[in-house]
Each structure stands twice: as structure tokens, then as C-alpha cells.
Amino acid sequence: MSQEQSGRTSKGTGPEGTEAEDLESLLGYQLKHLQTALRSRMDETLRPLELTTPQYNCLEQLRRSPGASNSELARGAFVTRQTMNTLLRGLQERELITRPAKAESGRILPTRLTPAGEALLAQAVSRVEVVTTRMVSPLDEETRTQITEALGLCIAALEEPEDG
């Protein structure tokens, strides 16, 4: 198969005569490609359960942190609070979660899984585990550990405030 057929770009000459790297060799590009492929597979496997990946993420967060606030859930799902509010309304309409109509104190409406939500989440988890296992299948345990640690370091480096 030629490079054109595989969809890969070939090295070319960049600015001032330097070799331009293949896009596929750039770490950020690889991470985005992986994220897109993983999201696509997760959406595909969750579709029969009538769940999206963000909905699954929300249910999983609630399993781990019952009573989490809208803001906490939004941060964990990498969505805005407004998007999370819409997502939560949909899950509540399906009776997968409960939220009090009125906050007990302050403005926080603690959200919890219902038994139906727990049952659906159990099905979703088993489906997602198949996707995750497939994703890491070419890697041995040591490599998986190294990648996990390295990604943690990259995240920490970007979340640190810049010296200014």
C-alpha cells in the first residue's frame, strides 16, 4: 500500500528548507487521533443502550461520587455546565438519575443514580471494557503503566500556571 492509499502524509520540505515532520509523528496529533477513535468506538458500543459517551461518563462519575454537583460532573466530562444540565435532564427523564427539585442548602442539587441507572451503567461498563481492552491489546503491562504515567506528567505540565 502506498503512503497516499494509507492516508499518511509524506515528509516534505518545511519553511526555510527544513524537513517537515509527518503529521502522524506529532504527539498532539496522535493523542487527538486516539481520542477521536476512542470516542467513535465508545459511541458505537453505547448506542444500543441509547447512551452517548458523555452520558456514560456522567453515570460513571455518579457511581464513583454519589451526590456530585452539576459543576463537578461538567468538569469530569469536559463539557460546560449548560451542556451538563441538558444531559442531566435527559438522564432524569429516563429515570436513570434523581435530583431534588430544590437544593437543601445553597444552589447545589446533588445527583444520584437510580436502580435503573445502576443497571444500565453495569451494561455500559462491560461494553466500554471491551473497547478499552481492544485499545490497549497491543501493549504489555509495563508499556501501559509507562504510558499512563507519562500522560499524567503531560497533563500536570499543561495544567501548571505558566511563569510570567
SULJO-V462054 format. One record per backbone hydrogen bond with DSSP energy under -0.5 kcal/mol. NH is the residue of the N-H (numbers start at 1). CO is the residue of the C=O. E is the energy in kcal/mol with one decimal. If there is no record, write none. Layout:
BEGIN
NH&CO&E  NH&CO&E
END
This chain:
BEGIN
6&2&-1.9  7&3&-0.7  7&4&-0.7  8&3&-1.5  12&20&-0.6  14&12&-0.6  14&18&-4.9  17&14&-1.4  18&15&-1.8  20&12&-3.5  25&22&-1.7  26&23&-1.6  30&26&-2.4  31&27&-2.7  32&28&-2.2  33&29&-2.7  34&30&-2.7  35&31&-2.7  36&32&-2.5  37&33&-2.5  38&34&-3.0  39&35&-2.6  40&36&-2.3  41&37&-2.3  42&38&-2.8  43&39&-2.9  44&40&-2.2  45&41&-2.5  46&42&-2.2  47&43&-1.6  49&46&-1.6  50&47&-2.2  51&46&-1.5  56&52&-2.6  57&53&-2.8  58&54&-2.4  59&55&-2.5  60&56&-2.8  61&57&-2.5  62&58&-2.2  63&59&-1.8  64&60&-1.8  65&61&-2.7  67&111&-2.5  68&65&-1.6  73&69&-2.6  74&70&-2.7  75&71&-2.4  76&72&-2.2  77&73&-1.6  78&74&-0.8  78&75&-0.8  79&74&-2.2  84&80&-2.4  85&81&-2.5  86&82&-1.9  87&83&-2.5  88&84&-3.1  89&85&-2.2  90&86&-1.9  91&87&-2.1  92&88&-2.6  93&89&-2.5  94&90&-1.4  95&92&-1.6  96&91&-2.8  97&91&-0.8  98&112&-2.7  100&110&-0.7  108&105&-0.7  110&108&-0.7  111&68&-1.4  112&98&-2.1  114&96&-2.2  118&114&-2.6  119&115&-2.2  120&116&-2.4  121&117&-2.5  122&118&-2.0  123&119&-1.5  124&120&-2.4  125&121&-3.1  126&122&-1.7  127&123&-1.6  128&124&-2.8  129&125&-2.6  130&126&-1.1  131&127&-1.5  132&128&-2.8  133&129&-2.7  134&130&-2.1  135&131&-2.4  136&132&-2.1  137&133&-0.7  137&134&-0.7  139&136&-2.2  144&140&-2.4  145&141&-2.4  146&142&-2.5  147&143&-2.7  148&144&-2.4  149&145&-2.5  150&146&-2.7  151&147&-2.8  152&148&-1.9  153&149&-2.0  154&150&-2.2  155&151&-2.6  156&152&-2.4  157&153&-2.3  158&154&-1.9  159&155&-1.8  160&156&-1.1
END
